[in-house]
Amino acid sequence: MHTLPSEMSDPTQTRHSAEPFVAAQEHGLPVEWNSTATDYPHDFCVHHLLEAQVQRTPTATAVEFEGRSLSYAELDARANQLGNLLRKRGVEREVLVGVCIERSLEMVVALLGILKAGGAYVPLDPAYPSERIKYVLEDAHVKVLVTQQSILKSLPVTAAEIICLDPESKELADEKRESAAAEVCPADLAYVIYTSGSTGKPKGVQVEHRSVVNFLCSMRKEPGIAPSDALVAVTTICFDIAGLEMYLPLLAGARLVIASRDVAADGRRLMQLLNDSQATVMQATPATWRLLLEAGWQGSGKLKVLVGGEALSPELARELAFRCASVWNMYGPTETTIWSALYRVTGRDERSVPIGRPIANTTLYVLDQNLQPLPSGGEGELYIGGEGLARGYFERSQLTAERFVADPFSPRPRARMYRTGDLARFRSDGNVEFLGRLDHQVKLRGFRIELGEIEAVLEQHPAVHHAVVIAREDASSEKHLVAYLVPEPSIAVSTGDLRAHVQKQVPDYMVPSAFVQLATLPLTPNGKVDRKALPAPRLQDLDSAGEYVAPRNQVEKKLALLWEQVLGVRPIGVTTSFFDLGGRSLLAARLFMKISRVFGQDLPLATLFRAPTIEQLAKELTPTLPSSAYSS
């Protein structure tokens, strides 16, 4: 049985380490801004935090999903059963186990079961292209894959042993409900998350238990969580920030409410879930918070809002601060374990919202090209040191050495710091401001995207000589990807062909909304591609449907008008996909709000995925509409 130290049971009692910061002072660093040394349970792994909570509140509700729930004792028992089965299948410390499961109670059981077996999980989104799932399974040498029967047919052929974890599954029935303690220590891997890679293939970030435990203990204190809280989880487990959503409620005795994929993407349904679950905490990207506001959400005086994954605009910060109990801007790359800095938003920041100060046992440095610290206001690259640093990239020693470098400011031997590639500066009050990227990495709806990966995929197409991808902002200030390419001489290629080629290899959020073909790419005087001179896409760069088909009845005509208003593109044919025209979640939410007002009918946002054209959407509407609504 694992018992937390008293100061972790009560996060208001925090012991501070007396570790000196002499080295930092010698280098002229602002010591007080990095004085974050705090004690935490160094001998604990992530699942030990849950086991300690099970002893305190075994009958309390731990997790809920669409009418089903598990108590803390039930969740622990099921995770133990899976952990015991996995150990029989050869899983032990440092063994990587794939997880490809839809959002559900079983998803939480899978993650905890793998950790209890001593293994480390590699999350895979069932919505990812088969080729990408295959690449990750092979690159990570995954020995066992935990999935569901409903997903099996869409998975690639794999050498990994398959375990299906379904509500009705009998596979765990014979396993003991008590845990057979695995030989795993805080320095062992907890998970490996694959992020976009600039070379054309994703790379695995290896995160150890100790880093996650330090992070969770810091988060429990600030922004804070209590046993009375209910946290609604909306983030895919392939995005590392889901770690906060999965584990923070469970170490505090709070209630975890899982939102389905469809609910998380639909502002109206998510608003309903927040109300029905009596949520007090939710973490999401700015895009999801905007989705809620677009759906008419008025906020909640009881809700603690965590925002991260991409830059928080002052306008959105003010909206949220006005409507909710508290708002926190969160910052951190996957390589430093979820979040490394946080800032309590007041809504009074005019120009930009700071990313704040470092969390516990974390240091932030703003350095010049010679790794010398810059004074307050000086712009330089942001480096991060401390307990959160990942072990490195899986089997990418050269890249690890490039990004994880020696920390000359730490008194600890062999201390490292991570080069974020972010341009930043310290403000006079000690808060850090994010100013942009030093390379071509972008954040889109919270997902980290190396534009070079998409460019490399495009250049694999035989008709593409050279490709460049950028993130552009539309009229509503929402970012989207646009690909610019120079075709090979005498080889014709359509937008549809290019889109299909990219969709086979990358997730949907990395597929450009437009493909612009140019004779040559504009260059700067020093011979580099002049990205600022690339033209805005035209209709033919978006549309892959080929021949234009005009609306044929009143419903299609009304829908076409709404699509043109939302997408800013005209004319739109009835056989063209919304997504091929650059449609995204926030635009879809706006479209469905307009459909509700014009037709008097509320459709789930998921309808657009099975009926992405005007012709198909009209058929979804017409069965319930009076004949006057669609007569010519």
C-alpha positions in Angstrom: 0.0 0.0 0.0 1.3 3.4 -0.9 0.7 6.4 1.4 1.4 9.9 0.5 3.5 12.1 2.8 1.4 14.4 4.9 2.3 17.5 2.9 1.0 15.8 -0.3 -2.2 14.8 1.3 -2.7 18.5 2.1 -1.1 20.6 -0.7 -1.2 23.7 1.4 1.6 22.2 3.5 4.6 22.5 1.2 8.2 21.9 2.2 10.7 24.0 0.2 14.2 22.6 -0.5 17.1 24.6 0.8 19.1 23.8 -2.4 21.2 26.9 -3.1 21.1 28.8 -6.4 24.6 30.1 -6.2 25.4 29.0 -9.8 22.4 30.9 -11.1 23.4 34.1 -9.2 26.9 33.9 -10.6 25.5 34.0 -14.1 23.3 37.0 -13.4 20.0 35.1 -13.6 17.0 36.5 -11.7 17.2 33.9 -8.9 13.9 34.7 -7.1 11.9 34.0 -10.3 13.4 30.5 -10.5 13.2 29.7 -6.8 10.8 26.8 -7.3 12.5 24.0 -5.4 9.7 22.1 -3.7 9.6 18.7 -2.1 7.4 16.0 -3.6 7.2 12.2 -3.2 10.3 11.2 -5.1 9.8 7.5 -4.5 6.3 7.4 -6.1 5.2 6.4 -9.6 2.1 7.8 -11.2 -0.1 4.9 -10.4 1.0 5.0 -6.7 -0.7 8.4 -6.4 -4.0 6.7 -7.4 -3.5 3.8 -5.1 -2.9 6.2 -2.2 -6.2 7.9 -3.0 -8.1 4.6 -3.2 -7.2 3.9 0.4 -8.8 7.2 1.4 -12.0 7.2 -0.7 -12.6 3.7 -2.1 -16.4 4.2 -2.6 -16.3 7.7 -4.1 -16.9 8.1 -7.9 -13.6 8.2 -9.7 -14.7 8.4 -13.4 -17.9 8.8 -15.4 -18.7 8.4 -19.1 -22.1 8.6 -20.7 -24.1 7.1 -17.8 -21.5 4.6 -16.6 -19.2 5.2 -13.7 -16.5 3.5 -11.6 -15.7 4.1 -8.0 -12.1 4.5 -6.9 -12.0 0.9 -5.7 -13.6 -0.4 -8.9 -11.2 1.6 -11.2 -8.2 0.3 -9.2 -9.4 -3.3 -9.4 -10.0 -3.2 -13.1 -6.6 -1.6 -13.7 -5.0 -4.3 -11.5 -6.7 -7.0 -13.6 -5.3 -5.5 -16.8 -1.9 -5.0 -15.2 -1.8 -8.6 -14.2 -2.8 -9.8 -17.6 -0.2 -7.6 -19.3 2.5 -9.0 -17.0 1.6 -12.5 -18.1 2.1 -11.2 -21.7 5.6 -10.1 -21.0 5.1 -6.4 -20.1 7.5 -5.1 -17.5 9.5 -1.9 -16.8 10.5 0.0 -20.0 8.3 -2.2 -22.3 6.2 0.0 -24.6 2.5 -0.9 -24.9 0.3 0.7 -27.5 -3.1 2.1 -26.6 -5.7 2.7 -29.4 -9.0 3.1 -27.6 -12.0 5.3 -28.1 -12.8 7.8 -25.2 -14.5 5.7 -22.5 -14.0 4.3 -19.0 -11.9 1.6 -20.6 -9.4 4.3 -21.8 -8.7 5.2 -18.2 -8.4 1.6 -17.2 -6.0 0.9 -20.0 -3.6 3.7 -19.1 -3.5 2.8 -15.4 -3.3 -0.9 -16.1 -0.2 -0.4 -18.3 1.5 1.7 -15.6 0.6 -0.9 -13.0 2.2 -3.6 -15.1 5.4 -1.6 -15.1 5.2 -0.7 -18.8 5.0 2.6 -20.6 2.1 3.5 -22.9 2.2 4.8 -26.4 -1.1 6.5 -27.2 -2.6 6.1 -30.7 -5.7 7.9 -31.8 -8.2 5.6 -33.6 -8.9 8.5 -36.0 -5.3 8.6 -37.2 -4.5 7.2 -40.7 -3.6 3.6 -40.7 -0.1 4.3 -42.1 0.7 6.7 -39.2 -0.5 4.1 -36.6 1.7 1.5 -38.4 4.7 3.7 -38.3 4.4 4.4 -34.6 3.8 0.8 -33.7 6.9 -0.2 -35.7 9.1 2.7 -34.6 8.4 2.1 -30.9 8.8 -1.7 -31.2 5.4 -2.0 -29.5 5.0 -5.6 -28.1 1.4 -5.4 -27.0 -1.5 -3.3 -28.3 -4.5 -2.6 -26.1 -7.5 -1.7 -28.2 -11.2 -2.5 -28.8 -13.1 -4.9 -31.0 -14.8 -2.0 -32.9 -11.3 -0.6 -33.9 -9.7 -3.9 -35.0 -10.8 -3.7 -38.6 -9.3 -0.3 -39.1 -5.9 -1.1 -37.6 -2.9 -2.0 -39.8 -1.3 -5.4 -39.7 1.0 -5.5 -36.7 3.3 -8.0 -35.0 2.1 -6.7 -31.6 0.0 -9.0 -29.5 -3.6 -7.6 -29.3 -5.7 -7.3 -26.1 -9.2 -6.1 -26.6 -10.7 -4.1 -23.7 -14.4 -3.7 -24.0 -17.2 -3.2 -21.4 -18.4 -6.8 -22.1 -14.8 -8.2 -22.4 -14.2 -11.5 -20.6 -10.5 -11.3 -21.1 -9.9 -9.8 -17.6 -12.5 -11.9 -15.8 -10.0 -14.5 -14.5 -7.4 -12.0 -13.4 -6.9 -11.1 -9.8 -8.3 -7.7 -8.7 -5.3 -7.1 -6.4 -2.1 -5.7 -7.8 1.0 -7.8 -8.0 3.6 -5.1 -7.4 5.6 -4.5 -10.5 9.3 -3.7 -10.3 9.1 -0.1 -11.6 10.7 3.0 -10.2 10.3 6.8 -10.7 13.2 6.9 -13.2 11.3 4.4 -15.5 9.2 5.5 -18.5 5.5 6.3 -18.0 4.7 7.1 -21.6 6.1 7.8 -25.0 4.1 10.4 -27.0 4.8 10.9 -30.7 4.9 14.5 -31.9 5.3 16.0 -35.3 8.9 15.7 -36.7 10.5 18.2 -39.1 12.2 15.3 -41.1 8.9 14.0 -42.3 8.3 11.4 -39.6 6.9 11.8 -36.0 9.3 11.4 -33.1 8.7 9.8 -29.7 9.1 11.8 -26.5 10.1 9.6 -23.5 8.6 10.9 -20.2 9.5 9.3 -16.9 7.2 8.7 -13.8 9.2 11.2 -11.6 8.5 14.0 -14.1 4.8 13.3 -14.2 4.5 13.0 -10.4 6.3 16.3 -9.9 4.0 17.9 -12.4 0.8 16.5 -10.8 1.9 17.5 -7.3 2.6 21.0 -8.5 -0.7 21.3 -10.3 -2.6 20.0 -7.2 -1.4 23.1 -5.4 -1.7 25.6 -8.3 -4.0 26.0 -10.1 -5.3 23.5 -7.5 -7.9 20.8 -7.3 -10.0 19.5 -4.4 -12.0 16.3 -3.7 -15.2 18.2 -4.3 -14.2 19.1 -7.9 -15.4 17.6 -11.1 -13.1 17.8 -14.1 -14.4 17.4 -17.7 -11.8 15.8 -19.9 -11.9 16.7 -23.6 -8.4 16.1 -24.9 -7.2 13.2 -27.0 -4.7 11.1 -25.1 -2.3 11.5 -28.0 -1.9 15.1 -26.8 0.2 15.1 -23.7 -1.9 17.7 -21.8 -4.5 14.8 -21.4 -2.2 13.6 -18.6 -3.4 16.4 -16.4 -7.1 15.5 -17.2 -6.6 11.8 -16.6 -4.5 11.8 -13.4 -5.0 15.1 -11.5 -8.6 14.4 -10.4 -7.7 10.9 -9.4 -4.8 11.8 -7.1 -7.1 14.4 -5.3 -10.2 12.3 -4.8 -12.1 14.4 -7.4 -14.5 13.2 -10.1 -13.2 12.7 -13.7 -15.9 13.1 -16.4 -14.9 11.9 -19.9 -16.3 13.7 -22.9 -16.7 11.6 -26.0 -15.0 12.6 -29.2 -18.3 14.0 -30.7 -19.2 15.9 -27.6 -15.7 17.5 -27.3 -16.1 18.8 -30.9 -19.6 20.2 -30.5 -20.0 23.4 -28.6 -23.6 22.9 -27.7 -23.2 19.3 -26.5 -20.1 20.2 -24.5 -22.0 23.1 -22.9 -24.7 20.6 -21.9 -22.1 18.2 -20.4 -20.6 21.0 -18.4 -24.0 21.8 -17.0 -25.1 18.2 -16.4 -21.9 17.1 -14.8 -21.7 20.2 -12.5 -18.1 20.7 -13.7 -15.8 22.9 -11.7 -12.6 22.4 -13.8 -12.0 22.1 -17.5 -8.8 22.3 -19.5 -8.9 23.0 -23.2 -7.2 24.8 -26.1 -8.3 28.3 -27.1 -10.1 26.8 -30.1 -12.3 24.7 -27.8 -13.1 27.6 -25.5 -14.0 29.7 -28.6 -16.2 26.8 -29.8 -18.1 27.0 -26.5 -18.6 30.8 -26.7 -19.7 30.5 -30.3 -22.4 28.0 -29.1 -23.8 30.6 -26.7 -22.1 29.4 -23.5 -22.5 32.1 -20.8 -19.7 30.7 -18.6 -19.9 29.6 -14.9 -19.0 31.3 -11.7 -18.0 27.9 -10.4 -15.6 26.9 -13.2 -11.8 26.9 -13.1 -10.6 27.4 -16.7 -7.2 26.1 -17.8 -6.2 27.3 -21.3 -3.1 26.0 -23.2 -1.7 24.4 -26.3 -1.4 27.6 -28.3 -1.3 31.3 -27.6 -4.2 32.8 -25.6 -5.3 36.1 -27.1 -6.1 39.0 -24.8 -9.7 39.1 -26.2 -10.4 35.5 -25.3 -8.7 35.9 -22.0 -11.1 38.8 -21.1 -14.1 36.8 -22.2 -13.2 33.9 -20.0 -12.1 35.9 -17.0 -15.4 37.8 -17.1 -17.5 34.6 -17.2 -15.7 32.1 -15.0 -14.3 31.7 -11.4 -10.7 31.7 -12.5 -8.7 31.4 -15.6 -5.1 30.1 -16.0 -2.9 30.4 -19.0 -0.7 27.2 -19.2 2.5 26.8 -21.2 4.9 23.9 -21.9 6.2 21.6 -24.6 5.8 17.8 -24.5 9.5 17.5 -23.8 9.2 19.1 -20.4 6.1 17.2 -19.2 2.8 18.8 -20.0 3.0 22.3 -18.5 6.1 24.1 -17.3 4.7 27.6 -16.6 1.4 29.1 -15.6 -0.2 32.5 -15.2 -3.4 33.6 -13.4 -5.3 35.6 -16.0 -7.0 38.8 -14.8 -8.4 39.9 -18.2 -6.5 43.2 -18.0 -3.6 42.3 -20.3 -3.9 44.4 -23.4 -1.1 43.4 -25.8 -0.4 39.8 -24.9 -1.2 37.3 -22.1 2.0 36.1 -20.4 2.8 32.4 -20.0 3.7 33.2 -16.4 6.2 31.7 -14.0 7.7 28.2 -13.7 5.9 25.4 -11.8 7.5 23.5 -9.0 11.1 22.3 -9.5 11.3 24.0 -12.9 13.5 26.8 -14.2 13.0 29.2 -17.1 15.9 30.9 -18.9 15.8 33.4 -21.7 19.2 33.2 -23.4 21.1 34.7 -26.3 22.9 32.7 -29.0 25.9 32.2 -26.7 23.7 30.8 -23.9 24.1 34.0 -21.9 21.1 35.2 -19.8 19.3 38.3 -21.1 18.1 41.0 -18.8 14.4 41.7 -18.2 12.9 42.8 -21.6 15.6 41.2 -23.6 14.3 38.8 -26.4 15.9 35.4 -26.7 15.3 31.7 -26.9 13.4 30.2 -23.9 15.2 27.2 -22.3 13.6 25.0 -19.6 15.3 23.1 -16.8 14.3 21.0 -13.9 12.4 17.8 -12.9 10.1 17.9 -15.9 12.7 17.2 -18.6 12.0 14.2 -20.7 14.6 11.5 -21.0 14.9 12.4 -24.7 13.6 11.2 -28.1 13.1 7.5 -28.5 16.1 6.1 -30.4 17.0 9.5 -31.7 20.3 10.2 -29.8 21.5 12.9 -32.1 18.3 14.9 -32.0 18.2 14.4 -28.2 21.7 15.9 -27.9 20.7 18.8 -30.0 17.6 19.8 -28.0 18.5 18.7 -24.5 21.8 20.5 -23.6 23.8 20.9 -20.4 22.4 23.4 -17.9 25.3 25.6 -16.8 23.1 27.5 -14.3 22.1 24.5 -12.2 24.2 23.4 -9.1 23.2 19.8 -9.9 25.7 17.6 -11.7 24.7 16.5 -15.2 21.7 18.8 -15.1 20.1 19.5 -18.5 17.9 22.1 -20.1 15.6 21.9 -23.1 15.8 24.3 -26.1 12.2 25.2 -26.8 12.7 27.1 -30.0 10.3 29.7 -28.6 11.2 33.4 -28.6 10.4 34.9 -25.2 11.3 37.6 -22.7 11.0 38.2 -19.0 8.8 41.1 -17.9 9.8 43.3 -15.0 7.4 41.4 -12.7 9.0 38.1 -13.4 6.4 36.7 -15.8 7.5 35.4 -19.1 6.0 36.5 -22.4 5.9 34.2 -25.5 6.8 36.2 -28.6 6.7 33.5 -31.3 8.7 30.7 -32.9 12.3 30.7 -34.0 11.6 28.0 -36.6 8.7 26.8 -38.7 6.8 24.9 -36.0 3.2 26.0 -35.5 0.4 25.3 -33.0 -3.0 24.6 -34.6 -6.0 24.0 -32.3 -3.4 23.0 -29.7 -1.6 20.4 -31.8 2.1 20.9 -32.4 2.9 20.7 -36.1 6.3 20.7 -37.8 5.6 22.2 -41.2 8.6 20.3 -42.5 6.9 17.0 -41.9 3.9 18.0 -44.2 6.4 19.4 -46.8 8.3 16.1 -46.8 5.1 14.1 -47.3 4.1 16.3 -50.2 7.5 16.0 -51.9 7.1 12.2 -51.8 4.3 12.7 -54.5 5.8 12.1 -58.0 4.1 15.2 -59.3 5.6 17.6 -56.7 9.0 19.1 -57.2 9.1 21.4 -54.2 6.6 22.2 -51.4 6.3 24.8 -48.7 3.5 24.8 -46.0 2.5 27.8 -43.9 -0.1 28.7 -41.4 -2.4 31.5 -42.5 -5.1 33.4 -40.6 -8.5 33.8 -42.1 -10.9 36.7 -41.7 -12.0 35.4 -38.2 -8.3 35.1 -37.1 -8.5 31.3 -37.1 -5.3 29.6 -38.4 -5.3 27.1 -41.1 -2.6 25.3 -43.2 -1.9 26.2 -46.8 0.4 24.2 -49.0 2.4 25.8 -51.9 4.0 23.6 -54.4 5.9 23.7 -57.7 4.8 20.7 -59.8 7.2 18.6 -61.8 7.2 19.7 -65.5 4.5 18.1 -67.7 2.9 16.2 -64.7 -0.6 17.3 -63.9 -2.0 16.9 -60.4 -5.3 17.9 -58.8 -6.0 19.3 -55.4 -8.0 16.2 -54.7 -5.0 13.9 -55.5 -2.7 16.0 -53.3 -5.2 16.0 -50.4 -5.7 12.2 -50.6 -1.9 11.6 -50.7 -1.4 13.7 -47.5 -4.4 12.2 -45.7 -2.9 8.7 -46.0 0.1 9.7 -43.9 -0.8 12.4 -41.4 -3.7 13.2 -39.0 -6.6 15.4 -40.1 -5.3 18.4 -38.3 -2.1 18.3 -40.4 -3.9 18.2 -43.8 -3.7 21.6 -45.5 -7.0 23.2 -46.3 -5.7 24.6 -49.6 -3.0 23.5 -52.2 -1.7 26.3 -54.3 0.3 25.4 -57.4 2.9 28.0 -58.5 5.4 28.1 -61.3 8.1 29.2 -58.9 8.2 30.0 -55.2 9.0 33.7 -54.2 12.5 34.1 -52.8 14.2 36.6 -50.4 17.4 38.4 -51.5 19.4 35.7 -49.8 17.7 32.9 -51.7 15.3 31.5 -49.1 11.6 31.0 -49.7 9.8 34.3 -48.9 6.9 32.9 -46.9 5.4 36.4 -46.4 5.1 36.8 -50.2 3.1 33.6 -50.8 -0.3 34.5 -52.2 -3.7 33.8 -50.6 -5.4 30.7 -51.9 -8.2 30.9 -54.5 -11.3 28.8 -54.8 -9.7 26.3 -57.1 -6.9 25.8 -54.5 -9.5 24.7 -52.0 -12.0 22.7 -54.0 -11.2 19.1 -55.0 -14.7 18.2 -56.2 -14.2 19.0 -59.8 -17.3 20.0 -61.7 -19.5 22.7 -60.1 -23.1 21.4 -59.3 -25.5 24.2 -58.6 -28.2 24.0 -55.8 -31.4 22.4 -57.1 -34.0 23.1 -54.5 -34.8 25.6 -51.8 -33.0 23.7 -49.0 -29.8 23.4 -51.0 -30.0 27.1 -52.0 -30.4 28.2 -48.3 -27.5 25.9 -47.3 -25.3 27.1 -50.0 -25.8 30.7 -48.9 -25.0 29.8 -45.3 -21.8 27.9 -46.4 -20.7 30.9 -48.5 -21.2 33.3 -45.5 -19.3 31.1 -43.1 -16.4 30.0 -45.4 -16.0 33.2 -47.3 -16.0 31.3 -50.6 -18.4 31.5 -53.5 -19.9 29.9 -55.4 -20.0 26.5 -53.6 -21.4 23.5 -55.4 -23.6 21.0 -53.6 -21.2 18.1 -54.1 -18.1 19.8 -52.6 -17.0 18.8 -49.1 -17.1 21.4 -46.3 -13.7 20.2 -45.2 -12.2 20.5 -48.7 -13.2 24.2 -48.6 -11.1 24.8 -45.5 -13.9 24.0 -43.0 -12.8 23.5 -39.4 -14.4 23.0 -36.0 -15.0 26.6 -35.2 -16.4 27.3 -38.7 -18.6 24.2 -38.4 -20.0 25.5 -35.1 -20.8 28.8 -36.7 -22.5 27.1 -39.7 -24.7 24.9 -37.4 -25.7 27.9 -35.3 -26.9 29.5 -38.6 -28.7 26.3 -39.7 -30.5 26.3 -36.3 -31.7 29.8 -36.8 -32.7 29.4 -40.5 -34.2 25.9 -40.4 -35.3 25.8 -36.7 -33.5 22.5 -36.3 -30.5 21.6 -34.1 -28.2 19.0 -35.6 -25.3 17.4 -33.8 -22.0 18.7 -35.1 -21.0 15.1 -35.9 -23.6 15.2 -38.7 -21.1 17.1 -40.8 -18.7 14.2 -40.8 -21.1 11.8 -42.3 -22.8 14.4 -44.5 -20.0 16.9 -45.5 -21.6 18.2 -48.7 -24.6 20.5 -49.2 -26.4 17.7 -51.0 -25.9 15.2 -48.2 -26.7 17.8 -45.4 -29.9 18.8 -47.2 -31.1 15.2 -46.9 -30.4 15.2 -43.2 -32.6 18.2 -42.8 -35.5 17.5 -45.2 -37.1 14.5 -43.4 -38.2 16.8 -40.5 -38.9 20.0 -42.4 -42.2 21.1 -43.8 -42.4 21.0 -47.6 -42.5 24.8 -47.9 -38.9 24.8 -46.6 -37.5 23.0 -49.6 -39.9 23.5 -52.5 -38.5 25.5 -55.4 
